Amino acid sequence: MSFDLLLRNGTVVLPWGEVRADIGVTGGRIAAIGTGLGPAAEIFDAANLHVLPGIIDPHVHFRDGGQGGVAGVEDMRSGTRGAVLGGVTAVFDMPNTNPAATDAATLTAKHDYIPGHAFCDVGIYVGATKENADELGTLETLPGVCAVKVFAGSSTGNLLVEDDASIERVMRSGRRRIAFHSEDEFRLQERKPLFKSGDPYSSHAVWRDVECAFLGTRRITALARKTGRKGHILHVSTAEELDYLKAHKDLMSVEVLLNHLVQSAPDVYERLGAYGVMNPPLRDERHLHAAWAAVADGTVDTIGSDHAPHPRAAKEKPWPDCAAGLTGVQTLLPMMLTQVAAGKLSLARMVDLMAAGPARIYGAVAKGRISTGYDADFSIVDLQATKRIENAWIASQCGWTPFDGVTCTGWPVATIVRGKVVMRDGAVAGAPAGQAVTFR
């Protein structure tokens, strides 16, 4: 058998363990896994490297609804360029774009925009609103749509669905798992007068406190129990939520963010100021330790970046006028490989959380594992490489990362999407050739 691409001599991370093997690729799919394979039109020597299934970042905000994004901040081209530089082969993009992805026309336009503008594959969320709640069962099945996204707190435009009656309407329309930003909007607004412009940046975690997140998650879980609709709680940030959700895993799955695993208050606010402000906020070490415990015991299903770029001018305002959100898609894999090197989790568990997990939770077809018949998506990493993250490396148009100056152990050296080498040794190759992900 001859192949289009042959990966040789790598340590391949398969669902059942690590093996030294070759991988043959034909027509963008994995055709064979074994030894002595060939010939091939192109050979990739992966000696001394680990071949991971393509890493998926299931939580990004690329700001681009198919009209070019936000100049100086992000668009689909710059966002996906950052993804492949960071070893990510697919991203799921949130609906708070311009225009917002909330109806068939905007979803179709965004889907059709992906070819020619994306360096990696892309899934798209449909944003729930009070106006489209009854149509979501149809919208969630449109090509490229990974899930419904509900902003139950902290959103813009008409993407806020904060009351129980409206959330229940959303849950009763459709069948697929719904992704939730679960901070409680009523508590946020009630507590807002307690703070003033110019308060310390650490006030962010006081205003958006533990109860704000925990109350939102309890309300949503109760509605999921009432309706029987499965949910996925995004960026779970508190020990209380993680403990509570263990009893509801039959209906609720769990995402944690890299930031809530590696950054904590008060240090992050003292060092970074507004560049530590995100929603939900970075909290003290009690919650960081709880997040790692939930990774270890299987409570957590996915890890994402919540890549949410803003221009420096918007970030550097006094609190609470500063923009909330941090870049992260490009640094997600190097930072998580560093946690593997530090013994915080195994490489197999990292792959489960960052490839198999997102594919399973969202129903991505032929993604998330190295198996014959699956898309030939590979994140090829050097576990021994030591490199320093710097702002100058960041592809996002905003040009900054909260991890500037951090030295990582483990680094992506190549990104392969459907059999095409799109990044090698820090250089992006070729024109954007990403496609929309298919979901079941």
N, C-alpha and C positions, 0 to 999 in steps of 0.2 A: 504494500500500500504506500502510495506517495502522498505527501501532505503539502499544504500551503506554507505552514509554519511548524517547526519542530523545536520544542524547548528541551534541551539536553542537560543532563548532569545535575539538575537541581534537587533540593530536598522539597518534595511536594507535600503540602498539607491537605490530606484527604479527610473525608468525614470520619474515617476509622483510624486515623493516625498519620504520622509522618513516614514517608517512604522515599528512597532514592529512585527516581523514575524519570522517564522521558514522557512528554505529552505531544501528541500529534494533532494538528488543527487543520480542518478542511471546511471551507465555506463559512468561516466564522464560528464554527462549533467544535467542541472537543470530540475528536474521532477515535483516539486511542490513548491508553495510558499503559506504559510498560517499559521494556528495555529493548535495545537493538532496533528501534523504530527508524524508518526512513525509506526512501530519500525524501527530501523536502526542498521547496523553492527557497525557503529562508530558514536559517538555523540561528537559534538564540542559545548561547552557552550560558547556562545558569549555575555553573560550578561555584560552590561555596555560598550560594544564595538560597533563600527559601521562596518557594512559589506558593503564594496564598491565593485562595479564590478571591475574585475581585471584590475589594472593599466597597461597601455601600454606605454613603452618608445619607440617612433617611430624613434629615432635618436641615434644610438650607433655605436662605432667603436671598435669591439672586436679583430681586427687584425688577425683573424683566418679564413683562406680560406679552412680549412679542413685538414691542415697539422700541427696543434699544435700551431698556433699563434707565438708570439714573446716571447722567454724566458725572464722572469723577467719583462715583460710589461703586457701582457694579452693573454689569449686564450679563447675559447668559454666556457670552464668549469669555469674558474675563473670569467669571465665577467658575466655569468648567475648566478653564486653563489652570486655575489654582488647584482644582480638584485633582487633575491628572498629575500635576507636579508633586502633589502630596500622596500619590499612589491610589487615589480613589477612582473607581471605574464607573460608578453610577451615583446619582444624587436624586433625592426627591425634594422638589422645590415647592415652597409654601405659596399660598394664593394671594398674599397681600402685596401684589405687584400693581403696576399702572399700565393698563387697567386691571382691576382685581379679577381673579379667575373664579367667577361665580355663576356663569351661565354657559350654555352650549357654544355660543359664538366666541366668547373669550377663551374658553378651554380649547376649542378647535384651533383658534388662531395661535395659541401658545404651543399646542402640539405640532402644528405645521411649521412653526418657527424653529424647532429644535434642529432639524437637518440643516447643515450649513452654518450653524451658530454655536453648537455645543461640541466640545472635545470629548466628552464622555456621554454615556447614556443618561437619560433624564426621565423621571416620573414626575407627575404634577398633581398637586392637591386641588380639590375643589373647595372653595371657601363657603361655609354655611352662613346664611343670613336669615333674618326673620322673613324676608320676602321670598327666598327660594327654598324654604324648608320642605315644602311638599313635593318639590321636583328633584330632590337630591337622590332618590332611588334610581332615577334615570341618569342624572349627571355623573354619578359615581361609576357608571359602566362605560363611559365614553373612552375612546382610545387614549392610553397614556395616563389615565387617572389612577393614582395609587390609593387615595382615600379621601374621605370628607375631613376637613379640618374645622374644628369649632374653637373660636376664641371666646371662652366663657369669662375672660377678664383680659384687660390690657390689649386693646386693638384700635384700629383706625377705620374711618369711614363707616360702612354699614356691616362690617365683619364681626361686630360684637353681638353675641347671643348669650345673654347673661342670666335670664330668668328661667325657672324650672319648666314652665309651660312651653316656652319656645324650644328649650333643649329637648324636651320630650317629643315635640313635633319632629325635630331633626332625627331623633333616634327611631321614630316610627316610619321613617321614609327610607327604604333601602334595607340592605342585608349585610353589607361589609363592615368590617371593624372601623370605628370612627376614632380619629386622633383629636385629643383635647389639650388645649392650654387651660388648666383648671384653676387658676387663681380666682378667688371670689370677688367679683366686681363691686358688689354692694359694700363689702368690708373695706375695699380699697377707697371707695369714695367717702365712706363714713370717717375714715382715719386721715384722709388727706389734709383737712384743716389743722391737724396737729403739727404740721411741718411748714417751713417757710424757705424761700429761695436763699441759698447760701449756707444752709445747714450742711454738716459734714457729709461726704459721699457715703459714709457708712450708714447714714440714716435710711438709705435705700432698703437695707435688710430689716430695719425697724418698722418702716411703713408697710412693706410687703412681707409681713411677718409669717411665722410658722402657721398660725391659725388661718391666715389668708389662703395659703396653699392647701392646707389640710381640710378646711371647710369646703373648698371647691371640689376636691377629690372625693370627699364623702358624699356631697350632693350628687355628683355625676355618677358615682358608683351606685347609689340608691336608685337613680333613674335607669341605669343599665339593668339593675336587678328587676325593676318594675316592668321594663319593656322587653327584657331578654336580649338586648342588643349589645354586642361586644364592643369594648372600648380600649383605647390605648392612651394612657396618661403620659403626655410628653414631659420632658425635663423635670422629672420628680426630684425634689430638692430637699426633702425633710425626712428625718428619721421616723417621724410619726406616720407619714404617708406610706413609707416603705413597709413598716410593720403592719399597718392596716391592710394594705393591698395583698399581703400574703394570704389572707383569708378569702380573697375574691379573684384568684387567678383563673377560675373557670370562665370568668367574663372579662377581666381586666388584665391587659399586658402593660409592661413598664419600660419606659425609656429613661435613662440618665444621660447627662451630658458629660463630656470630658471635663469641662470646667468644674463641675461639682465633685469630680474625683481628684483634681489636682490643685485647686485654689480654694482658699478659705479666708473668712474674716477673723480678725480685723486686718490682718497683714495685707490682703489684696487691695483694700481701699487705701491703706497707708502708703503702699508702694505705687499703685497705678491710678489712684483717684478715679476719674470718670471712666478710665479704660478698664475698670473692674465692675462697671454698672451694666447689669443685664437683668432680664426677667425670665423666671423667678431669680431672685438675687443669690449671690454667693454668700454662704452662711458659715457659721463657726465649725470648728473641727468635729464636733459631735455628729453633725450631719454628714460630713465627709467620711468619717469612719463608718457610719451606717450605710452609706452608699457602697463602700467597698465590701461590707458584710453581705449586702444584697446581691452584689456581683458574685460573691463566693458561694452563696447558698442557692443561686438560680432564680431569685426573684426578678432580676433584671433581664429583659429580653433583648434590648437594643441599646447601643450607644451612638449618639449623634453629636454634631458640633453646634447646632443652632447658629450656623454662620449667618450673621446679621450685620453687614457693614454699614458704617456711617462716615461721613466726612469728618475730618479732625475738628473743623469749626463747630460742628454739632455736638461732638463728644466733649469738647473742652469748655462748655458752658458750666456755670454753677449748678449744683444739684438743687432741685429736681428738674431743672430746665434742660439738662444734658440728655442726649439721645441714649436710650438703653439698647444694648446689643453689641456683640463682639464678633470679630472675624474668627474663622476656625476651620473651614473645610480643608485648607492646605496643610494645617498643622495637626489635624486629628490623628492620622496614622503615626507620624513620627513621635508624637507625645504618648500614644498608647503603646508603641513598641518600647518606649522608655520605661513604662510601667511593667511591661513583661520582663525587661532586663533587670528591673529592681525587685522582681519576685512578687509583685502585687497580684498577678494572674498569669496563667499559662498562655502560651501562644495559641493553643487549641481553644481555650475559652475566649480569647480575644477574637478569633476568627468566628466563633459561634455568635458573638455579640455584634460583630461588625460586617458580617457577610451572610451567614446562614440565618441569623435572627431577623434582620430586616426583610430578607426574601420571604421568610415564613410568615411573619406578622402581616405583611402587606400583600402577600400572594404574588410576588414577582415571578414570572415564568422563566425557567431555565437560568436563574441567577442564584448566587449564594454558595455554590459548592463546586468542587472540581470533580466532574463526573461525565462520562461519555454522553453525548447528546446535549449537554449544557452549553451555554454561550462560553466562548473562549475568552473569559475575563480573568485576568491575573494581575495581582499586585506582587511584584517581585521585590524582595527586601533583603538587605544585608543586615543581619542581626548584630554584627560586630562593629559596624560603621559608627563613628562618633562625629556628629555635626552640630553646628550652632544655628538656631533659628534667628534670622535677622529680618528686620523690616524690608530691606532691599530685595529679599527673596520673594516677598509676597506679591502674587499676581493681581490680587484685588485692586481695583482702581483707587480705593481709599488709602492703600499703601501702608497699613500698619497691622500689627498683631499684638495681643496682650502677652505673647510668649517671646517677644523680642529679647534676645540675649540668653535664652535657655539652651543648654547643651543637651542633645538627645543621644541616646544609645539605641541604635536601630534606625534604618533610614530606607525609604523607597528608592530603588535604583531604576525601576522600569514599571510602566503601566501599559497593560495590553487590554484593549477593548475589542471584543468579538474578533480576535485574531490579528488585530492591527497594533503594532507597537506605536503608541501615541506619545510616550515619554520614555526617554532613556538618558541616564546619567545627567539629569537636571535640565534636559533640553526637550521641548515639545516638538514633535515631528508631524509635519503635514498640516493640511487644512482641517477644520472641524468636521468630524465624520460621525458624531454621536447620533443616536436614534432614540425615539421614545421607548421606554420600557413597556412590556406587555404584562398585564395583571390579570389574574383569574378571578 
